[in-house]
Amino acid sequence: MKIIYPNILNRHEVVSAFFTEANRAVTNYDGSIPGLNLGYNTSAGESEVSDNFYSLFSYLGWDSGAYTIARQVHGNRVETVNSPGIIEAADGLVTRKRGLAIGIRVADCAALLAADPQNHVVGAFHAGWKGAASGIVSRGIAKMASIGADPENIFVYASPCISQKNFEVGEEVAVKFPEQFIDRQNYKKPHVDLPGFILSELIKSGLNREQIKISNECTIDHSKYYSYRREREKAGRMLAMIKLNHNH
């Protein structure tokens, strides 16, 4: 399987984190959505997605009974979790529970994985344009701080997502972002720099720039990722997941 292991997080012994690629040619070739689709909100059947979760966790050697995911709604609600399950109507999760993996699914939106390895706090946040514009990034960092994290100690990985050159929007979306993240000069319609905005939100939340890794890959440009804009109902979902390890 092709999986990204962000070094900015995994270099800390207390943390394990990953982001999946679509893996269309590697697994589940004949599924209704080929590849490692991990989205229960897709056109694939629930059993197909559950099988993909099991395959992934078996490959990683992670406990398939010890993870929590959010039923995302493109909002800004962040929940503290301490046990496995599905959290309704949330777009961010934080925990101090060792061994409990928390995850976010995306297919053009950015997934943010965050860790304060010193104070043993991790977070996972879903930052599409709606969530980002309504403060999911700052709320996520604040939620981590509320359970013991220090923003100056937080390291963040932001996954591949839609790039500015591909993110054409209407004026009703553009006005939700500061002008510095809108390109009105080079295109007929406004284009939003979602990764740039996320970076600025993290820095405004007190993080150090050298402790932030923003992927420069675009999900629309690379078929190794699922993209809802490119594939619509045929798009699967990638998974970003992080946990505090038991033995540290």
C-alpha positions in Angstrom: 0.0 0.0 0.0 1.1 3.6 -0.7 0.8 5.6 2.5 2.4 8.9 3.5 4.0 8.9 7.0 4.6 12.6 7.8 8.1 12.9 9.2 7.3 16.1 11.1 5.0 14.0 13.3 6.5 10.5 13.2 10.0 11.6 14.2 8.6 12.0 17.7 8.5 8.5 19.3 5.3 9.2 21.2 3.4 9.9 17.9 2.3 7.7 14.9 0.5 9.3 12.0 -0.3 8.6 8.3 -2.2 9.8 5.3 -3.5 7.3 2.7 -3.3 7.5 -1.1 -6.1 6.1 -3.2 -4.2 2.9 -3.9 -6.5 2.2 -6.9 -4.0 -0.3 -8.4 -3.1 -2.0 -5.1 -6.3 -3.0 -3.4 -10.0 -3.5 -4.0 -9.7 -3.3 -7.8 -13.2 -4.5 -8.5 -15.0 -2.5 -5.8 -17.7 0.0 -6.5 -15.0 2.6 -5.8 -11.6 0.9 -6.6 -8.8 1.4 -4.2 -8.6 2.2 -0.5 -11.8 4.1 -0.1 -12.4 4.9 3.6 -15.5 7.1 3.3 -18.8 5.7 4.6 -20.5 8.7 3.0 -19.5 7.6 -0.5 -21.4 5.5 -3.1 -19.6 2.3 -1.9 -21.4 -0.1 0.4 -20.7 0.0 4.1 -19.1 -3.5 4.1 -16.7 -2.6 1.3 -15.5 0.4 3.3 -15.2 -1.6 6.5 -13.2 -4.2 4.6 -10.8 -1.4 3.5 -10.5 -0.2 7.1 -9.6 -3.7 8.2 -7.1 -4.2 5.4 -5.4 -0.9 6.2 -5.2 -1.5 9.9 -3.9 -5.1 9.3 -1.2 -3.6 7.0 -0.2 -1.0 9.6 -0.4 -3.4 12.5 -2.7 -1.0 14.3 -5.6 -2.1 16.5 -8.8 -2.0 14.3 -11.0 -1.7 17.4 -9.2 1.4 18.7 -10.1 4.4 16.5 -12.5 7.3 16.4 -13.7 9.1 13.3 -16.0 12.0 12.9 -19.1 12.1 10.8 -18.0 15.3 9.1 -20.4 18.2 8.2 -18.0 20.9 6.9 -18.4 22.8 10.2 -16.1 23.9 13.0 -17.1 21.7 15.9 -14.1 20.0 17.7 -14.7 17.2 20.2 -12.5 15.7 22.9 -12.6 11.9 22.6 -11.5 9.1 25.0 -13.0 6.0 23.4 -13.5 4.4 20.0 -16.5 5.2 17.9 -18.1 7.7 15.5 -18.6 11.2 16.6 -21.7 12.8 15.0 -21.6 16.2 13.3 -18.0 17.1 14.1 -15.0 18.1 12.0 -12.3 17.9 14.5 -11.1 15.5 17.2 -8.6 15.8 20.0 -7.4 13.3 22.6 -4.8 12.5 25.3 -5.8 8.8 25.3 -2.8 6.6 24.4 -3.5 4.0 21.8 -6.7 5.7 20.5 -6.3 6.7 16.8 -8.3 9.7 15.6 -9.0 10.3 12.0 -10.4 12.6 9.3 -11.5 11.7 5.7 -10.9 14.0 2.7 -11.1 14.2 -1.1 -10.0 17.7 -1.9 -10.3 19.3 1.5 -7.2 19.4 3.7 -6.8 17.0 6.6 -4.7 18.4 9.5 -2.9 16.2 11.9 -1.4 17.9 15.0 0.6 16.8 17.9 2.2 18.2 21.1 4.6 15.4 21.8 5.8 17.0 25.0 2.4 17.3 26.6 0.9 14.2 24.9 -2.0 15.8 23.0 -3.0 15.0 19.4 -5.6 16.4 17.1 -7.2 15.7 13.6 -9.1 18.4 11.8 -11.1 18.6 8.5 -10.4 21.9 6.7 -12.3 22.3 3.6 -13.2 25.9 2.6 -16.3 26.0 4.8 -14.6 24.7 7.8 -11.5 26.8 7.2 -13.6 30.0 6.7 -15.5 29.3 9.9 -12.4 28.8 12.1 -11.8 25.0 12.3 -8.1 25.6 12.5 -8.0 28.0 15.4 -10.7 26.1 17.2 -8.8 22.9 16.8 -5.6 24.4 18.2 -7.6 26.0 21.1 -9.2 22.7 21.9 -5.8 21.0 22.0 -4.7 23.8 24.4 -7.7 23.3 26.6 -6.6 19.7 27.4 -3.0 20.6 28.0 -1.2 21.3 24.8 1.1 24.3 24.3 0.7 25.8 20.8 4.5 26.5 20.7 5.1 22.8 21.1 2.5 21.7 18.5 3.7 20.1 15.2 1.2 20.0 12.2 1.0 18.1 8.9 -1.5 19.4 6.3 -2.4 16.8 3.7 -2.5 17.2 -0.1 -5.6 19.2 -1.0 -7.0 21.4 -3.8 -4.5 23.9 -5.0 -5.1 27.6 -5.7 -4.9 27.2 -9.5 -7.6 24.5 -9.4 -9.8 26.1 -6.7 -12.2 28.3 -8.7 -15.0 29.7 -6.6 -17.9 32.1 -6.9 -17.8 35.5 -5.2 -20.0 34.2 -2.4 -17.1 31.9 -1.4 -14.3 34.3 -2.1 -15.6 37.0 0.2 -15.3 34.6 3.2 -11.5 34.8 2.9 -9.0 37.6 3.3 -8.0 39.2 0.0 -4.4 38.1 0.3 -5.6 34.5 -0.3 -7.7 35.3 -3.4 -6.3 35.5 -6.9 -8.5 37.7 -9.0 -5.9 38.7 -11.5 -5.0 35.5 -13.4 -8.4 33.8 -13.9 -11.9 34.8 -15.0 -13.3 33.9 -11.5 -11.7 34.1 -8.1 -9.3 31.3 -7.0 -8.8 30.6 -3.3 -5.4 29.6 -1.8 -6.7 27.1 0.9 -3.2 25.8 1.9 -1.9 29.4 2.3 -4.9 30.4 4.4 -4.5 27.3 6.6 -0.8 28.1 7.2 -1.7 31.7 8.2 -4.4 30.4 10.7 -1.9 28.0 12.3 0.7 30.8 12.7 -2.0 33.1 14.1 -2.8 30.4 16.6 0.7 30.5 18.0 2.5 27.8 16.1 6.1 28.0 14.9 6.4 28.0 11.1 9.2 25.4 11.2 6.9 23.0 13.0 4.3 23.1 10.2 4.5 21.0 7.0 2.0 21.9 4.3 1.9 19.4 1.5 2.4 21.0 -1.9 0.6 18.3 -3.8 -2.8 19.0 -5.4 -5.5 16.3 -5.2 -7.0 17.4 -8.5 -3.6 17.2 -10.4 -2.6 13.7 -9.1 -4.8 10.7 -9.7 -3.0 8.9 -6.9 -5.5 10.8 -4.7 -9.2 10.8 -4.7 -10.7 14.1 -5.8 -14.4 15.0 -5.4 -14.1 17.8 -7.9 -12.5 15.6 -10.5 -14.5 12.4 -9.9 -17.8 13.5 -8.2 -19.8 10.5 -7.0 -17.0 8.1 -8.1 -14.6 9.6 -5.6 -13.5 7.7 -2.6 -12.0 9.3 0.5 -8.5 9.3 1.9 -7.9 8.9 5.6 -5.5 11.0 7.8 -5.0 9.4 11.3 -2.8 10.1 14.3 -2.4 8.5 17.7 -0.3 8.6 20.9 1.7 5.4 21.2 1.2 3.1 24.2 4.8 2.5 25.0 6.1 6.1 25.4 
